[in-house]
Amino acid sequence: MESRGVEFEMVNIDLVPEAADTLREQGFRQLPVVIAGDTSWSGFRPDMINRLLPASRVASA
């Protein structure tokens, strides 16, 4: 996400253990977890990251 210029906030679950509990309650079982508005997923998903970009930037990414 960083290389594509997508702004994000990283939460380290080692430093914020209650965040891990919240993610487990939401059904996530692997990291990383990305929550972007109404969209969320876990694992490395370049296809989903590209969906966060404006269409003009996806063509050049």
Contact map, one row per residue, 1 for C-alpha under 8 A:
1111111100000000000000000000000000000000000000001000000000000
1111111000000000000000000000000000000000000000000000000000000
1111110000000000000000000000000000000000000000000000000000000
1111110000000000000000000000000000000000000000000000000000001
1111111000000000000000000000000000000000000000000000000000000
1111111100000000000000000000000000000000000000000001100000000
1100111110000000000000000000000000000000000000000000000000000
1000011111000000000000000000000000000000000000000000000000000
0000001111100000000000000000000000000000000000000000000000000
0000000111110000000000000000000000000000000000000000000000000
0000000011111011001000000000000000000000000000000000000000000
0000000001111111000000000000000000000000000000000000000000000
0000000000111111111100000000000000000000000000000000000000000
0000000000011111100000000000000000000000000000000000000000000
0000000000111111100000000000000000000000000000000000000000000
0000000000111111111100000000000000000000000000000000000000000
0000000000001111111110000000000000000000000000000000000000000
0000000000001001111111000000000000000000000000000000000000000
0000000000101001111111100000000000000000000000000000000000000
0000000000001001111111110000000000000000000000000000000000000
0000000000000000111111111000000000000000000000000000000000000
0000000000000000011111111100000000000000000000000000000000000
0000000000000000001111111111100000000000000000000000000000000
0000000000000000000111111111100000000000000000000000000000000
0000000000000000000011111111000000000000000000000000000000000
0000000000000000000001111111000000000000000000000000000000000
0000000000000000000000111111100000000000000000000000000000000
0000000000000000000000111111111010000000010000000000000000000
0000000000000000000000110011111000000000010000000000000000000
0000000000000000000000000001111110000000011000000000000000000
0000000000000000000000000001111110000000011000000000000000000
0000000000000000000000000000011111000000011100000000000000000
0000000000000000000000000001011111100001111000000000000000000
0000000000000000000000000000000111110001110000000000000000000
0000000000000000000000000000000011111111100000000000000000000
0000000000000000000000000000000001111111000000000000000000000
0000000000000000000000000000000000111111000000000000000000000
0000000000000000000000000000000000111111000000000000000000000
0000000000000000000000000000000000111111100000000000000000000
0000000000000000000000000000000011111111110000000000000000000
0000000000000000000000000000000011100011111000000000000000000
0000000000000000000000000001111111000001111110000000000000000
0000000000000000000000000000011110000000111110000000000000000
0000000000000000000000000000000100000000011111000000000000000
0000000000000000000000000000000000000000011111111000000000000
0000000000000000000000000000000000000000000111111100000000000
0000000000000000000000000000000000000000000011111110000000000
0000000000000000000000000000000000000000000011111111000000000
1000000000000000000000000000000000000000000011111111100000000
0000000000000000000000000000000000000000000001111111100001000
0000000000000000000000000000000000000000000000111111110001000
0000010000000000000000000000000000000000000000011111110000000
0000010000000000000000000000000000000000000000001111111011000
0000000000000000000000000000000000000000000000000011111111000
0000000000000000000000000000000000000000000000000000111111100
0000000000000000000000000000000000000000000000000000011111110
0000000000000000000000000000000000000000000000000000111111111
0000000000000000000000000000000000000000000000000110111111111
0000000000000000000000000000000000000000000000000000001111111
0000000000000000000000000000000000000000000000000000000111111
0001000000000000000000000000000000000000000000000000000011111
